[in-house]
Amino acid sequence: MSRIRIRRAVAVLAALVVGICASAECARAALAGHPSYSANLSVNKAIRQQQLICDPAGSVFSGSMSTLYQPGQVSFANIGAVPGFDTTDSYIEVKPFTTPTFVQPVKTNSNGNVLITTGGFIEGGGRSTFTETGYIQTFFQRPPGSVDPTVKNPDEGYDFLAEDGFRDPSTGKVEGDDTHYMFFDLAPDVPLDAPVYTNFADNGSRGFYPTSGPARDSITPLLASGGPGQTITDGIASATVPEPATGLVVAGVGLLPLLLRRRRRSVAPSTVR
């Protein structure tokens, strides 16, 4: 009798795991068909640096994206555009500063912090000069004539640590265009898998927007003709890596970890830096 109960318990638990995983896959499939941001995370263990790769779902012509990170665990180091895209503007939020520097704020936010360009942050001394708050905003656009889809292409030496939910599980294909990526240096003694990143659409409260466009983060899709479609400002889903849902399943169920192990694939080294 006890053996039967044990078998039933195992069966129920296995069904629960499958049900949770199926629900998660359905949710990801639904998001892949709507305006969504995405994120992939890779890590270079030798230099303790992480690379956050950003890719809105679907083919995009242009847009903007905001990113949250944890300044107590990582520090922003650099930003680059994926081949096929240009990074037109990028800003980082820092605490107000009084140290003499050539860097000038482009905006003062209602939270009392200021936005400066990421180029000014790097050239002005980085974390040795400025105190990061954990917010970055990036604008991206295809250069004239670029209609080919881009592919994930991290620098040599980086291994994938976490992936978004827009990757086709059967083909390994990223359902979207990789637009840009950012490098973050890990603080001493911080585990490689500890930092969490979120790509989301700012509602206009923290970002800095051109007067000619919408006063919030947006995505403009790429038409078959190679031109821009109608700009989307509402309902853009966010993406967090590592994904909290995966962590919840592992922690709550604690069985069948192989079901949750994401397939990795080899990548070509990038020359963009």
C-alpha positions, 0 to 999 in steps of 0.5 A: 500500500505504501509503495502505491502511495509513493508511486502516486505521489511521484506521478502527481509531482511529475505531472506538476513539473510538466504542467508548470513547464508547459505553461511557461512555454505557452507564455513564452510562445504568446509573448513571442507574437507580441511586441516584446523585449528580450535579453540573453546573458553570457559571461567571460569567466577569465575577466569576470565580465558579463555581456547582456545581449538585447533583442526585441522580438520580431524584425525591428527597424528602430526603437529604444530600450531601457535596462535595469541592473544591480550596481552593487553587483556589477558596473557598466563597462561598455556598449556596442551595436550588433552588426546590422544596427547602429546605436544612435544614443545611449544614456546611463543614470548616475547619482548627482556629482560635484567632482570636476568633469567635462561630462554634463547631465542631459536630464535630471530625473524626478528621483533626483538622479541625472542622466549622462551619455554612456560615452561620457560615463566611460571617458569621464572615469566610469565607476571611479568618478560616478555612482551608478543607479542601475539604469541604462537607456539605448536607442537603436536603428538599422542603417540604410540598406540593412534588412538582413536579420542579425544573429547573436554574436558575443565576443570570443571567450563568453559562454551563455549563462542565461537565455530569454524565453523567445528562443525556439526550443526545437531549432535554437533560433532567436525569435528577434533581431539582436540590436546591441549589447552591453558589458558589465564588470562583476564586483569582487566575490560576486557569483557569476550567476548572481546579477539580474538584468531586466529590459523594459519600456520606460514610460518617460519618467527616467529616459531621455527622448528626442522631441521628434519621437514618442516620449517613451520607449518604443519599437518600430517594426521592419516592413517587408519593403525594408522600411519602418512600420507603425511605431509601437509604444504600448504593451511592450513586454519586458524580459529578465535574465536569469528568468525568475520563473525558471528559478521558481520551478527549480526551487519549488519542485526540486526534481527533473532538472534536466527538463529545465536545462537550456540547450546551448549552441556555439557562436562565432566571435564578434569583432564589434567592441 
